[in-house]
Amino acid sequence: LKLYLQTLTRRPVPPSEQADFHRFMLQDVERLDTLIDHLLDAAKTMHRSRPAGGQATTVLPVLEQAADRVIQRHGVAQDTITITTDPPAADLRVQGREADLEIVFRNLIDNAVKYSLPEPQVEVTLSETGRGRVLVRVADNGPGIPLAERTQIFRRFVRLGSELERATPGTGLGLYLVKSIVKQLRGRVVVKGRLTRKGTVLEVELPQAVGVVATDGDA
């Protein structure tokens, strides 16, 4: 940002180059915005006790909101992300705050799109396991994650591959936040490969909310 601004103020720059500079600076600002959001979310996650009980959030609206934000951020087509649920599962609620769940699902869907560019296809499914648990499955068509590296992706600031060869920007905090919040909500998150297609599947399983008060997001 500093280099682009210094160049614009110190010498005449043709309009076409100015447009490129503005685009590059906007991309840098968006990356900084994401980094700051992740750092703040990580700080809150690391320095708090387990979220208080007695709150419930309907899952489907949170998934839809997270998908819309990711679509806008990456400028991809609306049908890039599909959300599928059986009619009885549309009203499923889990124990936890809407803000926490939004962080979890936004990061999962954002990663799925980001690492599947330029032609991402992300499938999100919501279902009930039958054991008082709710399952959210996010599947992408990216290159996939090697089996030996799947346990590393939830660590703080870990990003796979060589830093010099990496083309996809990121903070290495998204999946760490997912793991931390899901653990606080007494759930679990696992990463899998796709059996007959390339890509990655991340599954989040959370306790279903029964007989608890809904959060403001359900009003």
C-alpha positions in Angstrom: 0.0 0.0 0.0 2.8 2.4 0.9 4.7 1.8 -2.3 1.6 2.3 -4.5 0.6 5.5 -2.7 4.2 6.9 -2.9 4.3 6.2 -6.6 0.9 7.9 -7.1 2.1 11.0 -5.2 5.6 11.4 -6.6 5.2 11.1 -10.3 2.5 11.2 -13.0 0.8 7.9 -13.5 -1.3 7.1 -16.6 -5.0 6.5 -15.9 -4.7 2.8 -16.9 -1.9 2.2 -14.4 -3.8 4.2 -11.7 -6.7 1.8 -12.2 -4.4 -1.1 -11.6 -2.9 0.5 -8.6 -6.3 1.1 -7.1 -7.3 -2.5 -7.7 -4.1 -3.8 -6.1 -4.5 -1.5 -3.1 -8.1 -2.6 -2.6 -7.0 -6.3 -2.7 -4.4 -5.4 0.0 -7.0 -3.7 2.1 -9.3 -6.7 1.9 -6.4 -9.0 2.9 -5.6 -6.8 5.9 -9.3 -6.7 6.8 -9.5 -10.5 6.8 -6.2 -10.7 8.8 -7.5 -8.3 11.5 -10.8 -10.1 11.7 -9.0 -13.4 12.2 -6.6 -12.0 14.8 -9.5 -10.5 16.8 -11.6 -13.7 16.6 -8.5 -15.7 17.6 -7.9 -13.5 20.6 -11.5 -13.7 21.8 -11.4 -17.5 21.3 -8.2 -18.0 23.2 -9.0 -15.8 26.2 -12.5 -16.8 27.1 -14.0 -19.8 28.9 -16.5 -22.1 27.3 -19.5 -20.2 26.0 -22.4 -20.1 28.4 -25.2 -22.6 27.9 -28.9 -21.9 27.4 -28.5 -20.4 23.9 -29.6 -22.0 20.6 -29.1 -20.9 17.0 -30.9 -22.2 13.9 -28.2 -23.5 11.6 -29.6 -23.0 8.1 -29.9 -19.1 8.2 -26.3 -18.9 9.4 -25.1 -21.2 6.6 -27.0 -19.0 4.0 -25.6 -15.8 5.5 -22.0 -17.2 5.5 -22.4 -18.4 1.9 -23.7 -15.0 0.7 -20.7 -13.2 2.3 -18.2 -15.6 0.7 -19.9 -15.1 -2.7 -19.6 -11.4 -2.4 -16.0 -11.5 -1.2 -14.7 -13.6 -4.1 -17.1 -12.3 -6.7 -18.2 -15.7 -7.8 -21.6 -16.8 -9.2 -24.5 -17.4 -6.9 -24.7 -21.1 -7.8 -21.0 -21.7 -6.8 -22.2 -22.7 -3.4 -25.2 -25.0 -2.9 -26.8 -25.7 0.4 -28.9 -28.9 0.7 -31.0 -30.0 3.6 -34.0 -32.3 4.1 -37.2 -30.4 5.0 -37.2 -31.7 8.6 -33.6 -30.5 9.0 -34.3 -26.9 8.0 -35.3 -25.9 11.5 -32.3 -27.7 13.2 -30.8 -25.7 16.1 -27.5 -26.2 17.9 -26.3 -25.0 21.3 -24.1 -22.0 20.7 -24.1 -18.3 19.8 -24.9 -17.2 16.3 -21.7 -15.2 16.1 -19.5 -18.2 16.9 -21.3 -20.4 14.3 -21.0 -17.7 11.7 -17.2 -17.7 12.2 -17.0 -21.4 11.9 -19.1 -21.8 8.7 -17.8 -18.6 7.0 -14.3 -19.9 7.4 -15.1 -23.4 6.1 -17.0 -22.1 3.1 -14.5 -19.4 2.3 -11.6 -21.9 2.3 -13.6 -24.2 0.1 -14.1 -21.5 -2.5 -10.6 -20.0 -2.2 -8.8 -23.2 -2.7 -11.0 -24.4 -5.6 -10.6 -21.3 -7.8 -10.9 -20.5 -10.7 -14.0 -22.7 -11.0 -15.1 -23.6 -7.5 -18.1 -25.8 -6.8 -18.9 -26.1 -3.1 -21.6 -28.4 -1.7 -22.9 -27.7 1.8 -25.2 -30.2 3.4 -27.1 -30.0 6.7 -28.5 -33.1 8.4 -29.3 -34.7 11.7 -27.2 -37.7 12.8 -30.0 -39.3 14.8 -27.9 -39.2 18.0 -28.9 -35.7 19.1 -26.2 -34.2 16.9 -26.3 -31.9 13.9 -23.9 -32.5 11.0 -22.7 -29.8 8.5 -20.7 -31.1 5.6 -18.7 -28.7 3.3 -17.3 -30.4 0.2 -15.2 -28.6 -2.5 -13.6 -29.5 -5.9 -10.1 -28.3 -5.1 -6.9 -30.3 -5.2 -7.5 -31.9 -1.9 -5.3 -32.3 1.2 -2.7 -35.2 1.5 -3.6 -37.6 4.2 -0.4 -37.1 6.1 -1.0 -33.3 6.3 -4.7 -33.3 7.4 -3.9 -33.2 11.1 -1.8 -30.1 10.7 -4.3 -27.8 9.1 -6.1 -26.9 12.4 -2.9 -25.6 14.0 -2.4 -21.8 14.4 -0.7 -20.0 11.5 -0.2 -23.3 9.6 -0.5 -23.1 5.8 0.4 -26.1 3.6 2.9 -25.9 0.8 5.8 -23.7 0.1 5.4 -20.0 1.0 7.3 -19.0 -2.2 5.1 -21.1 -4.4 1.8 -20.3 -2.7 -0.7 -18.4 -4.9 -3.6 -18.3 -2.5 -3.5 -15.6 0.2 -4.4 -16.5 3.8 -3.6 -16.0 7.5 -3.3 -19.6 8.7 -5.9 -18.8 11.4 -9.2 -19.8 9.8 -9.2 -23.5 10.5 -7.6 -22.9 13.9 -10.6 -20.7 14.8 -13.0 -23.4 13.5 -11.3 -26.1 15.6 -11.2 -23.9 18.8 -14.8 -22.8 18.6 -16.2 -26.2 17.7 -14.3 -27.7 20.7 -15.8 -25.1 23.0 -19.2 -26.0 21.7 -18.6 -29.6 22.6 -18.5 -30.7 19.0 -15.9 -32.1 16.6 -14.5 -31.3 13.2 -12.8 -33.7 10.8 -11.3 -33.4 7.3 -11.7 -36.1 4.7 -11.1 -36.7 1.0 -13.8 -37.3 -1.6 -14.0 -40.9 -2.5 -14.7 -40.7 -6.2 -13.8 -37.1 -7.0 -10.9 -34.7 -6.2 -11.5 -32.2 -3.4 -11.8 -31.9 0.4 -14.6 -32.5 2.8 -14.8 -30.9 6.2 -17.5 -32.1 8.6 -18.6 -30.3 11.7 -20.8 -32.2 14.2 -22.4 -30.2 17.0 -24.9 -31.0 19.8 -28.5 -30.4 18.9 -30.3 -27.8 21.0 -33.3 -29.1 22.8 -35.4 -27.0 25.2 -33.1 -24.0 25.2 -33.8 -20.3 24.5 -33.1 -19.2 20.9 -30.6 -16.4 20.3 -31.5 -13.0 18.8 -30.6 -14.4 15.3 -33.6 -16.7 15.5 -36.2 -14.0 16.2 
